[in-house]
Amino acid sequence: MVGIAQLMLILDVTVVAIALPHIGADLGLERETLTWVVSGYTLTFGGLLLLGGRAADLFGARRLVLAGLLLFAAASLVAGLATSGPMLLGGRVAQGLAAALLSPAALSLVVTIFDGEERNKALGIWSALGGGGAALGVLLGGLLTAGPGWPWVFYVNVPVGLALLLALRLQLPAEPSAPERGRLDVLGAALVTAATGVLIYALIRAGDHGWLTATTAALVGVAVVLYAAFVVRQRTAAHPLMDLRLLIRRPVATGTLLILVATALMIMVFFLGTFYLQDYRGYGPLTTGLLFLPVAIATMVGADASGRVLGRIGPRVLGVAGLLVAAAGMAVPALWEGTTALVVGVGVAAAGTGSLFVVASATALGQVAPQEAGLASGIVSTFHEFGASLGAAVVSSVAAAGIAGTSAAGFSRGFTTGAIVALAAALVTVVLTPVPART
């Protein structure tokens, strides 16, 4: 059930993408505003995740999950009822806030409720649902937009969210009192949120305006300064938002690398595939969504299979194997043009990235103390959103000609870039991933 809650959050990134042209036509929104319909959610979600993870540790993951579900359902209703750009953007930002509270708390529950081999299987289910959410979002977005209309891409979250809220309130075990309540580091949260927001905005903007511009460099510089201020704050605060030493632990570092690369590759696939099928091949939103159905299935199969074998073969072998499979899948549409090559290739790549989601979560969270589970989950989820923005920004720059509909060569370059990224990440994973001690 908490996996389905996470599925809603991930699905909400891509389910809106198919509906954007219809939203713009109905509400009279320009391209810039439509961009913020997507990035406003991602920026708020990614920027506040560490705060959400720390809040889960301080106030209880169960409370945060229930509060997040209620807020997400209410925000979805506002977005669906929107009659103007500001009302729609307000709903999307509120959805992002709810997601930032819900996601790390839900993952923290999975980590703390289950243990050992059972935890690996639970993470397999979690990752299968979350990893397949992006692909299912394209399918669902096509079905709802072609059917009852774009408001239903938001309305559908209301009954699902309320049903999950009632079920989880009954099913989740009561939590023991936290050993120390502490305080939320509001200033630290503001600094890391601003830094993450500025950096993600710089990456999104670079996709349209170029990587080597003065504005991009200035935005990245501002983000670096804000991150430095955040580090100083964490070293001096009485109740810091996070223990910075957590980031240099090899298991956490490996997990964040893998979740970053896996999400970037997944978003590359959907970004390139959506433009290729709709703008270059001329398919409608419903057909495009149906063509992505095998991708969703492959993601879930890869994640579920990895959750079952992770305990036997270890994170290093499984992580490298997932990256190599992803690289091989991305190479297919890079070398051969056509709808069949695209669907087959991205399906293979999706199986590899689905495996990576399980390895990343299990590696980063498998050895943290219970009181750190929410924070570590927030770190993993933050890198998930960061990877989504990075993947979209990189691929939109590399494949600019293809996205503009002027040449198929841009799509080939985009998929080639994804394959190279996966191969490079496989080499780093070999070195970085700790080997479990033999007993």
C-alpha positions, -999 to 999 in steps of 0.1 A, spaced: 0 0 0 28 24 7 43 13 -26 10 24 -43 13 57 -26 48 62 -40 35 51 -74 11 81 -73 39 105 -67 61 92 -95 32 88 -119 23 124 -114 55 135 -131 47 119 -165 9 117 -164 8 155 -168 32 156 -197 7 140 -222 -20 165 -211 1 197 -214 -11 207 -249 -47 204 -239 -42 222 -206 -25 251 -225 -54 253 -250 -81 252 -223 -65 277 -199 -47 299 -224 -13 292 -210 20 301 -227 49 276 -231 68 291 -201 38 286 -178 33 250 -191 69 243 -183 63 253 -147 33 230 -145 59 202 -146 89 218 -130 70 234 -102 61 200 -89 96 186 -94 113 216 -78 91 215 -47 93 177 -44 130 176 -47 138 207 -27 119 197 4 127 160 5 154 163 31 131 183 53 105 156 49 130 128 57 141 146 89 104 153 99 97 116 95 125 108 120 113 134 145 76 131 143 70 95 131 69 81 96 33 69 100 20 104 108 39 119 79 25 93 54 -11 99 65 -7 137 65 10 136 31 -17 115 16 -44 139 28 -26 170 15 -18 153 -19 -55 144 -24 -66 180 -16 -39 196 -38 -49 172 -67 -85 184 -64 -74 220 -66 -53 213 -97 -81 195 -114 -106 223 -106 -81 250 -118 -95 277 -141 -63 297 -144 -26 293 -145 -19 306 -109 -45 282 -95 -31 253 -114 5 261 -103 -6 265 -67 -21 230 -68 11 216 -84 33 232 -57 11 219 -30 13 184 -46 51 187 -45 50 197 -8 28 167 0 51 144 -20 81 156 -1 64 147 32 51 114 20 79 98 -1 107 96 25 83 86 53 68 58 32 103 44 23 113 47 59 83 25 69 94 -1 44 129 -1 58 119 -2 95 90 -26 93 108 -53 72 142 -69 78 167 -92 60 155 -110 30 119 -98 36 132 -63 33 148 -70 -1 115 -84 -13 96 -54 0 120 -31 -17 115 -50 -49 77 -44 -47 84 -7 -38 108 -2 -66 86 -21 -92 56 1 -84 77 33 -82 99 25 -112 70 16 -134 51 47 -123 67 69 -150 58 46 -178 23 40 -165 19 77 -162 24 81 -199 -3 54 -206 -27 68 -180 -22 103 -192 -31 93 -228 -62 74 -217 -75 102 -194 -67 130 -218 -83 113 -248 -113 102 -226 -129 124 -199 -103 152 -203 -71 166 -187 -86 175 -153 -89 138 -146 -51 133 -146 -55 152 -112 -89 140 -101 -79 103 -102 -55 110 -72 -84 120 -49 -103 87 -45 -70 67 -46 -54 89 -20 -83 89 4 -87 51 1 -50 46 8 -53 70 38 -81 50 54 -64 16 47 -30 26 60 -45 42 91 -59 8 99 -30 -14 87 2 5 97 15 -5 131 16 21 159 50 37 162 70 39 195 78 73 208 109 88 193 140 86 216 146 124 211 122 148 196 147 176 187 137 204 164 134 209 127 163 230 113 142 255 94 171 276 83 190 245 71 159 233 53 155 267 36 192 267 25 192 232 10 158 237 -6 169 270 -22 202 254 -34 184 223 -48 157 244 -64 183 268 -81 204 239 -93 175 219 -107 162 251 -123 196 257 -139 196 222 -153 161 226 -167 168 260 -182 201 248 -197 181 223 -218 165 253 -237 192 280 -234 225 260 -234 250 247 -209 278 272 -215 259 304 -210 266 331 -184 232 327 -168 236 289 -164 271 294 -148 257 321 -125 228 299 -114 251 270 -107 274 293 -88 245 305 -66 236 269 -59 272 261 -49 272 291 -25 239 280 -10 251 244 -5 283 257 12 261 278 35 240 247 42 272 227 52 283 255 75 248 256 91 248 218 97 282 221 115 270 248 138 233 242 144 222 227 177 197 204 159 210 200 124 188 188 96 212 160 88 245 143 98 268 152 68 289 121 76 260 100 63 268 111 28 303 98 28 294 63 39 301 40 9 267 22 10 249 56 10 272 70 -17 267 40 -39 229 41 -35 227 78 -43 248 73 -74 227 44 -87 194 62 -80 207 93 -97 218 74 -129 187 51 -129 163 80 -128 182 100 -153 182 71 -178 145 65 -172 136 101 -179 158 101 -210 138 72 -223 104 88 -218 116 123 -229 131 110 -261 104 84 -267 75 108 -263 89 133 -287 99 107 -312 66 89 -313 43 120 -312 62 147 -330 84 127 -353 63 96 -360 29 113 -357 12 90 -332 -15 104 -309 -13 105 -271 -33 73 -266 -12 53 -290 20 67 -275 8 56 -241 0 21 -253 34 18 -269 50 25 -235 31 -2 -218 59 -29 -224 83 -4 -208 63 -2 -176 60 -40 -175 98 -45 -181 106 -20 -153 84 -38 -128 97 -72 -138 133 -61 -135 127 -46 -101 108 -76 -87 134 -101 -100 162 -80 -84 145 -79 -51 144 -117 -51 180 -123 -59 198 -94 -43 205 -112 -11 222 -140 -30 244 -122 -56 250 -89 -39 246 -53 -48 279 -49 -68 272 -77 -93 235 -67 -96 242 -30 -99 268 -34 -127 245 -59 -145 216 -35 -144 237 -7 -158 251 -29 -186 216 -41 -196 204 -4 -196 234 5 -218 226 -23 -243 189 -13 -244 197 24 -251 221 13 -279 193 -3 -299 174 29 -309 208 46 -312 218 23 -339 185 14 -356 157 38 -365 120 29 -362 92 23 -338 99 -14 -332 136 -7 -324 126 21 -300 100 0 -281 123 -31 -279 154 -11 -269 137 11 -242 120 -20 -229 154 -37 -224 168 -5 -208 138 -3 -185 144 -38 -171 180 -27 -163 169 6 -146 141 -12 -127 169 -34 -112 189 -4 -103 161 11 -82 161 -20 -59 199 -21 -56 201 17 -49 174 16 -21 187 -16 -5 224 -5 -6 218 31 7 193 21 34 203 -14 44 228 -4 71 214 28 86 201 31 121 163 32 126 164 68 137 183 77 105 160 58 81 138 88 73 168 111 66 185 84 44 153 79 26 150 116 20 186 117 6 177 88 -18 145 105 -29 163 138 -34 187 122 -58 158 106 -75 143 140 -84 177 154 -91 183 126 -116 150 133 -133 159 169 -139 195 161 -149 183 135 -174 157 158 -190 182 187 -192 210 167 -207 189 148 -233 170 179 -244 203 196 -252 219 167 -270 187 158 -290 176 193 -298 173 188 -335 152 157 -331 129 173 -305 124 202 -329 113 176 -355 140 184 -380 162 153 -379 162 118 -365 199 121 -358 192 141 -326 173 111 -311 202 88 -320 226 111 -302 203 112 -272 202 74 -268 239 72 -275 245 96 -246 223 74 -223 243 43 -232 276 61 -225 263 74 -191 253 38 -181 287 23 -191 306 50 -172 283 45 -141 290 7 -143 328 14 -140 323 37 -110 299 12 -93 326 -16 -95 350 6 -75 325 23 -51 302 -5 -40 313 -21 -8 316 -59 -7 295 -74 21 316 -90 49 316 -128 49 301 -145 79 
